[in-house]
Amino acid sequence: MTTIKERAQDFVQVDKRDAKLALAHIYVAFIALLLGGLAGLLQTLVRSGQFTLPWGIGYYQVLTVHGVLLGLILTTYFIFGFQIAAVSRTSGTLTNKQRTLGWIGFWTMTIGTTAAAIMVLLNEASVLYTFYAPLQAHWIFYVGLALVVVGSWIGGAGQIGKYIEWRKANPGQPSPLLTFMVVVNLAMWIVCSLGVAVEVVFQLIPWSLGWVDTVNVLLSRTLFWYFGHPLVYFWLLPAYMVWYVVIPKVIGGKIFSDSLARLSFMLFLLFSIPVGFHHQLTEPGISSFWKFLQVVLTLMVVIPSLLTAFSLFASFEIRGRALGGKGLFGWVKQLPWKDARFLVPFIGMVAFIPGGAGGIINASHQMNQLIHNTIWVTGHFHLTVATTVVLTFFGAAYWLIPHLTGRVLTKQMNRLAIIQAIVWTVGMAIMSGSMHIIGLFGAPRRSDFSTYGGSEQAASWIPYQIAQAVGGTILFIGIILVLYIVANLIWFAPKGQTEFPVGEVSENAEKTPMALENWKIWLTICIALILFAYSVPVIEIIRDAPPGSKGYKLW
Amino acid sequence: MHMHKYEKWWLTFGVGSLVLFLVIVGFSAFHYGSHPPSDKVYIDPERVDEIAPFNNPGVHKVEGKDWDYEAVIVASAFYYNPPEIEVPVGSKVKFIVTTKDVVHGFQAAGTNINMIVEPGYVSSYVTTVDKVGEYLILCNEYCGIGHSSMMSMLKVVE
């Protein structure tokens, strides 16, 4: 047991001004959760066939809202809020310049989001968040989303600035683990979002403004998926930060190994980008050799995932045994199951086992044909993103928000948070389970309710679509519960100090090799892999391109 | 970098499984030719109706090729032409599809026939239809307001 005095020394409070910046991001994230979640509920209700949207609202309009708000806005804003707090907590208060960059980034992203949202609401941009050229949205939609990306670069520069400052002040020393992980995630984000920025700025904006008549469709899709897959790792890595660095502290243990944690993050940087073709496996115009090559690179992420699983369960077991757990599995009982900060992300980790296995199927070259664009894929990422990542973010919010607002999570709120996670698990099991099943039967994703002219196959899907609506409704109750807890932590919870838990590295772990922090090496390998995987096929896509496509507005 | 003994075993087992898995997928792809549809055949999307074989959509019996039938299909918002494809069970069929406008997703539910159709490209897939039945052909890539009413029917008959 640490004494009260030692605990007071341990306690590091994120500076108030940094807290304000982090909270601004977190507020937007939870507003996006409410609106995007409502859109998701409506989709499941419509697709059950029992409900139609009022006031001429379109299904695909609602689907665009759901995808953009939850896939881009909730995630990016929560991640930035968390990362700003994490850098400030572990590398020291931001300088005024770094914080100003954070605010400029925040407002740039928020103006962009608002502009894009207005176009979606006016039904000028029902192109879904994957854009789908040659469907052509209003140019303001594209400019809005470009601003979101540019804003994230500006805000990210503030966070990276702190890391550079720390390294200069502490030569020859490994940087704080959490800050290092933030910088890896930002490096990946910047490298991958260049692809979507090129697509939007050089292809979609000039085309939607009428400056050019046609667009190279395959090139636009390739640039999108160059960004679209690392995007999911951009969501996942902050969850990994919580698992690697925060959870060991929450359970009272130590980080198993600092160097393995850094190594697995660097492997994610390498193997998350040159892999976008696995989203395009059934597309013409890309030869199967390059598809297979990217399939191999995609599945390399199995290695850091295995490293992570080992490290996490090693910390759990070491801690459980230290608390007196006996036998092969006796330590499991010793873990703090009644602590929402542990249990909620833990459920997320468990969901990643079926989520990851489904992902291997999706990325497996010819096996992809069975499930490509079926609702199986929707079921898959509702496990990985909407359960693993989102539950980890909820679990983090339960200490992050009170830390930043100077309040505490009461026992009642802790219990409610556990109930929330159970509600989420039940709702998701029903919804994602039915999506997986009818996906295997061939039911399509991103589709309005349809009986397909009385097709027997389509009729057999309807009971599962009703089950999706039941699951979706339970999940929406879960959203209301989490928003209730978040509102409590922002405005009503008792004042007090809440810890931002940051684990210490186990004394048995090896010293961290500085090579892991040599960006020249890692960025060079990263860019070399991208050039290797993409150069030839992209040159072919441009050189052999058929006549381009004019824009269509078919919604 | 030092690693725990168990971690070495774990990684060896995991990476070994991964390599075996990739070898199986790769062998099936490159030895048996089981690749996802990846044609590099180009077409002017504005002139699809004038260009063979798309000037004559439908099922055609062919001789002297590796397959028995060619099912030629033109996709456009929000139709497949022809609206019905009938082939005898056990025959080898090449599905040849292109689009006149936006991207569509050509899929026969309950089969492996599943390919993206992009303006300017021809997509094709050869398969043996070995089970009698009616298979719903739908569009699985969002193409606009009528996306979920876009359909055709693959009838595999005795």
Interface residues (C-beta under 8 A of the other chain):
Chain A: G58 Y60 L128 Y132 P134 L135 V217 L218 R221 S259 L260 L263 Q280 L281 T282 E283 P284 G285 I286 S287 S288 K291 F292 V295 V296 L299 V302 I303 L306 L307 F310 A314 I360 S364 H365 Q366 M367 N368 Q369 L370 H372 N373 T374 F441 G442 A443 P444 R445 R446 S447 D448 F449 S450 Y452 G453 S455 E456 Q457 A458 E510 P513 E540 D544 A545 P546 P547 G548 S549 Y552 L554 W555
Chain B: M1 H2 M3 H4 Y6 E7 W10 L11 G14 V15 L18 F21 L22 V25 G26 S28 A29 F30 S34 H35 P36 P37 S38 D39 K40 V41 Y42 I43 D44 P45 E46 A77 D101 V102 V103 G105 Q107 A108 A109 G110 T111 N112 I113 N114 M115 I116 V117 E118 P119 G120 Y121 V122 S123 E134 Y135 L136 L138 C139 N140 E141 Y142 C143 G144 I145 G146 H147 S148 S149 M151 M153
